[in-house]
Amino acid sequence: MKILICPDSFKDSLSAIMVSKAIESGIRETNQNYNIKKLPLADGGEGSLDILINNEKGKYITVSVMDSLFREIQASYGIIGETAVIEIARAAGLDLLKPDERNPMLTTTYGVGEMIKHALDQGIRKFIIAIGGSATNDCGIGVASALGVKFLDEMGKAIELTGKGLASLHKINDKNIDNRILSSEIKVLCDVNNPLYGKNGAAYVYARQKGANEEMVKTLDHNLKHFSRIVEKTFNVDVSNVPGAGAAGGLGAGLMLFLKGKLVSGFDTISDILDLEGYIESSDLIITGEGKIDLQSLNGKVVVEVSKIAKKYKKPVIALVGSYQGELRAFHDQGITSVFSIIHKAITLDEALNENRTKKSISNLSEEVMRLLEAIRTDY
């Protein structure tokens, strides 16, 4: 039997690469002779860099940049051939901050711009920028500032490059932008369609998980709207309602506007690079998974997108998840054959996210599923 293992990460617990290894370990307990291919996946969020570097034999470049609170850190980006792969979470990621440090009023994407500038200095002119997992809500003014754009208040002074600082924005001067970026090809990996502001915008949908309280959410949304007005006045362009403008705290809008980046599906881009469809077509069984699936997973999440491709080729799909919500019929309709949860008793959140526990649970469940298939299979 040819088995393709292609999960997403179990967020805050295991990377997709580690999940793939745990699944294989369980399968091997059942039968050592299976032909197994591991193809860990991502949709443009955390883990995208490692997956692309590992599969495409790229290399890591480590540089000193500012984190989202303007502290110097060591952060890595990747180079694959002539393309730089930048995962913004490496410099401006929410996971880099302690819980009591998380506040999207005070965070910046400046360090991401520093990574881009370093890649430009290496002669790179093609970029893949994965924008999931940010701690920010600054519309990408941090990135743009690191590349030479000036954001000024009414007195002509530089504003604070944060979500809070947007409130003081009066003028944008892009005359000194690094022209090398304007001659570059930039793909922005994004799998959300949120506008910049409003009830479905960056602040109202995502700022709470970045540490904002209700008053902060309202302020941030107001600041995003203010930014949009200044942009329209300055450049005669409205990016606020472009699908994905609200991704990563408005970074989607900023990368489109200042860097002329093109927003593309993170899942589609990564799966095309890895030839996911080809592997699915040549496999007998697909095993995928992620930390949680719910009805929002129907809108571009890895497990469902894998299943849609598998359905096209009439391949069975097993989904191993930390938890699920909603009627499973909705997932079956997308091509998932069966869903199994690794959690089988009441446990605390800390227990659920424990790396060793999650790894063991995934491995054990994989073994049990394959034992069942071994007992009933007749055609392999």
Protein Blocks (a to p, Z undefined) as FASTA:
>chain_A
ZZdddddddehiacfklmmmmmmmmmmmmomkbccddddddehiahklmmmmmmnopadd
ddddddfkopacddddddehjaccddfklmmgfklpcfklgcfklgcfklmmmmmmmmmm
nopabdcddfehiabdehommmmmmnopacddfkopacddbfklmmmpmbdcfklgcfkl
mmpccddddfbfbdfbdjklmklmmmmmnopafklmmmmmmmmmmmmmmmmmmnopafkl
gghklgghhlmmmmmmmnopacddfklmmmmmnommmmmmmpmbdcdddfbdcfklmnop
aklmmmmmmmmnopacddddfbdcdjfklmmmnopabdcdfbfbdcdfklmmpmklmmmm
mmmmmmmmmmmmmmmgckZZ
